[in-house]
Amino acid sequence: MRMRSKKTPTVLACMIPLLVGCATCVPGDTPGPVPPRIVAGDDGRVWDHPSAFGKVPSELQAEGDAFCRGNDLKRAIGYHPDARDFNGNRFPKGGFFCVCRKSQRDGST
């Protein structure tokens, strides 16, 4: 997913609440058959199935890390080629699952 995408801010805004509130949700080894989708959660919009993300392909790791760092997150730890937005539309280049910086969780760096 490129920073130029109009949907990038939406994806990011949906990932932050999920990552802060769900420390045990981590991507699997491979993308799941049902793509993750952004849904309305108690703390805003969140991914419905974070475990559906697979590992970030090595050729996309730098792009994913740059995307996450550019949005004040630590790095990309998951990727799904068919991730869906709130309306169920596929993100053209898939979606990244980012891990928060420690400072966002416990005040440390």
C-alpha positions as CSV (number, residue, x, y, z in Angstrom):
1,M,0.0,0.0,0.0
2,R,1.5,3.3,-1.0
3,M,1.3,6.5,1.0
4,R,-0.4,8.1,-2.0
5,S,-3.5,5.9,-1.6
6,K,-6.6,7.8,-0.6
7,K,-7.5,4.9,1.7
8,T,-4.2,4.9,3.6
9,P,-5.4,7.2,6.5
10,T,-8.5,5.0,6.9
11,V,-6.4,1.8,7.2
12,L,-4.1,3.4,9.7
13,A,-6.8,4.9,11.8
14,C,-8.4,1.5,12.1
15,M,-5.2,-0.3,13.1
16,I,-4.2,1.8,16.0
17,P,-7.1,1.0,18.4
18,L,-6.8,-2.7,17.6
19,L,-3.0,-2.9,18.2
20,V,-3.2,-1.0,21.5
21,G,-6.1,-3.1,22.8
22,C,-5.1,-6.5,21.6
23,A,-1.6,-7.5,22.4
24,T,-2.2,-11.2,21.7
25,C,-3.6,-10.8,18.2
26,V,-0.7,-11.5,15.8
27,P,-0.6,-12.5,12.1
28,G,-0.2,-16.1,11.1
29,D,2.4,-17.6,8.8
30,T,0.2,-17.2,5.7
31,P,-2.7,-15.0,4.8
32,G,-6.0,-16.6,5.8
33,P,-8.7,-17.6,3.2
34,V,-11.1,-14.9,4.6
35,P,-9.5,-11.5,4.1
36,P,-9.5,-9.1,7.1
37,R,-11.9,-6.2,6.9
38,I,-12.2,-3.0,8.8
39,V,-15.3,-2.9,11.0
40,A,-16.8,-0.7,13.7
41,G,-15.4,-1.6,17.1
42,D,-15.8,-0.3,20.7
43,D,-12.8,2.1,20.2
44,G,-13.4,3.0,16.6
45,R,-12.7,1.1,13.4
46,V,-10.6,-2.0,13.8
47,W,-9.6,-5.1,11.7
48,D,-12.2,-7.9,12.2
49,H,-9.7,-10.8,11.9
50,P,-6.1,-9.7,12.6
51,S,-5.1,-13.4,12.6
52,A,-6.0,-13.5,8.9
53,F,-2.9,-11.5,8.1
54,G,0.2,-13.5,7.1
55,K,3.8,-12.7,7.2
56,V,5.0,-9.7,5.2
57,P,6.6,-10.9,2.0
58,S,10.3,-10.0,2.0
59,E,9.9,-7.9,-1.1
60,L,7.2,-5.8,0.6
61,Q,8.9,-5.5,4.1
62,A,10.7,-2.2,3.4
63,E,7.5,-0.7,1.9
64,G,5.4,-2.0,4.8
65,D,7.9,-0.7,7.4
66,A,8.0,2.7,5.7
67,F,4.2,2.8,5.7
68,C,4.1,2.0,9.4
69,R,6.9,4.4,10.4
70,G,5.3,7.2,8.4
71,N,2.2,6.8,10.5
72,D,4.1,6.7,13.8
73,L,4.0,3.0,14.2
74,K,7.0,0.7,14.6
75,R,7.0,-1.7,11.7
76,A,4.9,-4.0,9.5
77,I,4.4,-7.5,11.0
78,G,1.5,-8.7,8.8
79,Y,0.2,-8.4,5.3
80,H,-2.9,-9.6,3.4
81,P,-3.2,-9.2,-0.3
82,D,-7.0,-9.0,-0.2
83,A,-7.5,-6.8,2.9
84,R,-10.9,-5.0,2.7
85,D,-11.9,-1.5,3.7
86,F,-15.0,-0.6,5.9
87,N,-17.3,-0.9,2.8
88,G,-15.9,-4.3,1.8
89,N,-13.8,-3.0,-1.1
90,R,-10.4,-4.6,-1.7
91,F,-7.4,-2.4,-1.1
92,P,-5.6,-2.5,-4.5
93,K,-2.2,-3.4,-3.0
94,G,-3.4,-5.3,0.1
95,G,-3.0,-4.1,3.6
96,F,-0.3,-4.0,6.3
97,F,-0.8,-4.9,10.0
98,C,1.5,-2.6,12.0
99,V,2.9,-3.0,15.5
100,C,2.7,0.0,17.8
101,R,5.7,1.6,19.3
102,K,6.2,0.7,23.0
103,S,5.7,4.4,23.9
104,Q,2.1,4.1,22.7
105,R,1.4,1.3,25.1
106,D,3.5,1.8,28.3
107,G,5.2,5.2,28.1
108,S,8.7,3.8,27.3
109,T,10.6,4.2,24.1
